[in-house]
């Protein structure tokens, strides 16, 4: 199954933030983000935004969060032994 970048809202320290992740399904998005599957199904979508694609595609299954709901300053905690593109 091909990777897609999904985007939606999640919470970080009680604040709603733009969240993206490159993965294969909305079910996997739910597992990785902790956002309920029902919410992911109804409120998240596949993104075509160039910045979001460039940020998430090299890091499959890594969750990226911006500092607010409209932010573009995505950050993630990437494990030291993470292999890019795997």
Secondary structure, DSSP 8 states (H G I E B T S, - for coil): ---EEEEEEEEETTEEEEEEEEES-HHHHHHHH---HHHHHHH-EE---HHHHHHHTTSTT-EEE-SSTT----B----TT--TT-
